[in-house]
Amino acid sequence: MEIDASTELLTVLGSRLRAARVARNDTMDVFAQRLGVSVGTVRAMERGAPTVQIGVWLNALWILNELDPVSRILAPQESLIDRLSAEEKGRRQRASRRRR
């Protein structure tokens, strides 16, 4: 079972990958060698095939210097309350001096 939204997204990503590869003036063969995969795999990626491993996609994004935005996917979200309590925890207070 395929989800239409993911199929559509893969097709869009595939066309963007092709545009980025062409903008770098790389042939499919050169790009495949850099990725360590076959030309058929690059062709499948550019077609938006859902069978290409996520690791190959991440390597392609790294080659194109586009991996940073992906690293933020599913990053833990910090609420404003958590941020404030962390700031308060970080502040250290000295004990007051005892008077004799």
C-alpha atoms as a printed R data frame, in Angstrom:
    type eleno elety resid chain resno      x      y       z
1   ATOM     1    CA   MET     A     1  0.000  0.000   0.000
2   ATOM     2    CA   GLU     A     2  1.403  3.364  -1.020
3   ATOM     3    CA   ILE     A     3  0.370  6.692   0.401
4   ATOM     4    CA   ASP     A     4 -0.367  9.227  -2.321
5   ATOM     5    CA   ALA     A     5  1.337 12.097  -0.476
6   ATOM     6    CA   SER     A     6  4.611 10.186  -0.106
7   ATOM     7    CA   THR     A     7  4.533  9.064  -3.741
8   ATOM     8    CA   GLU     A     8  3.988 12.648  -4.826
9   ATOM     9    CA   LEU     A     9  6.786 13.901  -2.556
10  ATOM    10    CA   LEU     A    10  9.228 11.313  -3.891
11  ATOM    11    CA   THR     A    11  8.428 12.407  -7.435
12  ATOM    12    CA   VAL     A    12  9.074 16.049  -6.517
13  ATOM    13    CA   LEU     A    13 12.312 15.164  -4.701
14  ATOM    14    CA   GLY     A    14 13.426 13.107  -7.678
15  ATOM    15    CA   SER     A    15 12.939 15.998 -10.069
16  ATOM    16    CA   ARG     A    16 14.777 18.333  -7.663
17  ATOM    17    CA   LEU     A    17 17.619 15.824  -7.421
18  ATOM    18    CA   ARG     A    18 17.874 15.730 -11.206
19  ATOM    19    CA   ALA     A    19 17.870 19.535 -11.409
20  ATOM    20    CA   ALA     A    20 20.621 19.755  -8.765
21  ATOM    21    CA   ARG     A    21 22.697 17.100 -10.532
22  ATOM    22    CA   VAL     A    22 22.349 18.846 -13.878
23  ATOM    23    CA   ALA     A    23 23.140 22.237 -12.290
24  ATOM    24    CA   ARG     A    24 26.399 20.700 -11.020
25  ATOM    25    CA   ASN     A    25 27.027 19.497 -14.577
26  ATOM    26    CA   ASP     A    26 27.278 15.871 -13.379
27  ATOM    27    CA   THR     A    27 26.302 13.014 -15.630
28  ATOM    28    CA   MET     A    28 24.278 10.170 -14.152
29  ATOM    29    CA   ASP     A    29 27.382  8.008 -14.355
30  ATOM    30    CA   VAL     A    30 29.575 10.471 -12.415
31  ATOM    31    CA   PHE     A    31 26.889 11.062  -9.784
32  ATOM    32    CA   ALA     A    32 26.327  7.313  -9.394
33  ATOM    33    CA   GLN     A    33 30.066  6.783  -8.885
34  ATOM    34    CA   ARG     A    34 30.159  9.486  -6.208
35  ATOM    35    CA   LEU     A    35 27.222  7.831  -4.470
36  ATOM    36    CA   GLY     A    36 28.650  4.349  -4.869
37  ATOM    37    CA   VAL     A    37 25.516  3.049  -6.599
38  ATOM    38    CA   SER     A    38 24.520  2.048 -10.094
39  ATOM    39    CA   VAL     A    39 23.206  4.411 -12.748
40  ATOM    40    CA   GLY     A    40 19.901  2.560 -12.452
41  ATOM    41    CA   THR     A    41 19.634  3.573  -8.801
42  ATOM    42    CA   VAL     A    42 20.195  7.233  -9.675
43  ATOM    43    CA   ARG     A    43 17.610  6.890 -12.428
44  ATOM    44    CA   ALA     A    44 15.159  5.362  -9.914
45  ATOM    45    CA   MET     A    45 15.809  8.218  -7.472
46  ATOM    46    CA   GLU     A    46 15.151 10.816 -10.146
47  ATOM    47    CA   ARG     A    47 11.968  8.976 -11.097
48  ATOM    48    CA   GLY     A    48 10.818  9.021  -7.482
49  ATOM    49    CA   ALA     A    49 10.835  5.255  -6.989
50  ATOM    50    CA   PRO     A    50  9.962  4.316  -3.382
51  ATOM    51    CA   THR     A    51 12.352  1.352  -3.467
52  ATOM    52    CA   VAL     A    52 15.559  3.385  -3.104
53  ATOM    53    CA   GLN     A    53 17.079  3.057   0.361
54  ATOM    54    CA   ILE     A    54 16.970  6.073   2.650
55  ATOM    55    CA   GLY     A    55 20.740  5.821   3.148
56  ATOM    56    CA   VAL     A    56 21.322  6.390  -0.553
57  ATOM    57    CA   TRP     A    57 19.089  9.450  -0.429
58  ATOM    58    CA   LEU     A    58 20.973 10.817   2.581
59  ATOM    59    CA   ASN     A    59 24.305 10.269   0.814
60  ATOM    60    CA   ALA     A    60 22.985 12.111  -2.242
61  ATOM    61    CA   LEU     A    61 21.844 15.006  -0.075
62  ATOM    62    CA   TRP     A    62 25.258 15.086   1.602
63  ATOM    63    CA   ILE     A    63 26.985 15.243  -1.797
64  ATOM    64    CA   LEU     A    64 24.698 18.139  -2.755
65  ATOM    65    CA   ASN     A    65 25.336 19.851   0.612
66  ATOM    66    CA   GLU     A    66 21.634 19.634   1.527
67  ATOM    67    CA   LEU     A    67 21.828 17.281   4.501
68  ATOM    68    CA   ASP     A    68 21.481 19.934   7.230
69  ATOM    69    CA   PRO     A    69 17.729 20.580   6.743
70  ATOM    70    CA   VAL     A    70 17.085 16.840   6.922
71  ATOM    71    CA   SER     A    71 18.888 16.558  10.247
72  ATOM    72    CA   ARG     A    72 16.150 18.687  11.836
73  ATOM    73    CA   ILE     A    73 13.396 16.217  10.951
74  ATOM    74    CA   LEU     A    74 11.841 14.726  14.083
75  ATOM    75    CA   ALA     A    75 14.113 16.805  16.296
76  ATOM    76    CA   PRO     A    76 12.744 17.070  19.823
77  ATOM    77    CA   GLN     A    77 10.647 20.163  20.297
78  ATOM    78    CA   GLU     A    78 11.381 22.204  23.381
79  ATOM    79    CA   SER     A    79  8.481 24.104  24.871
80  ATOM    80    CA   LEU     A    80  8.849 27.616  26.231
81  ATOM    81    CA   ILE     A    81  8.228 26.355  29.765
82  ATOM    82    CA   ASP     A    82 10.995 23.747  29.419
83  ATOM    83    CA   ARG     A    83 13.377 26.390  28.117
84  ATOM    84    CA   LEU     A    84 12.654 28.732  31.038
85  ATOM    85    CA   SER     A    85 13.062 25.991  33.629
86  ATOM    86    CA   ALA     A    86 16.369 24.958  32.038
87  ATOM    87    CA   GLU     A    87 17.604 28.543  32.257
88  ATOM    88    CA   GLU     A    88 16.633 28.741  35.911
89  ATOM    89    CA   LYS     A    89 18.347 25.447  36.638
90  ATOM    90    CA   GLY     A    90 21.501 26.699  34.996
91  ATOM    91    CA   ARG     A    91 21.754 29.679  37.296
92  ATOM    92    CA   ARG     A    92 23.660 28.932  40.448
93  ATOM    93    CA   GLN     A    93 23.151 30.814  43.638
94  ATOM    94    CA   ARG     A    94 25.580 31.132  46.453
95  ATOM    95    CA   ALA     A    95 24.428 30.424  49.927
96  ATOM    96    CA   SER     A    96 24.140 33.480  52.073
97  ATOM    97    CA   ARG     A    97 26.867 34.044  54.639
98  ATOM    98    CA   ARG     A    98 26.102 33.144  58.175
99  ATOM    99    CA   ARG     A    99 26.441 35.991  60.576
100 ATOM   100    CA   ARG     A   100 28.198 35.287  63.839
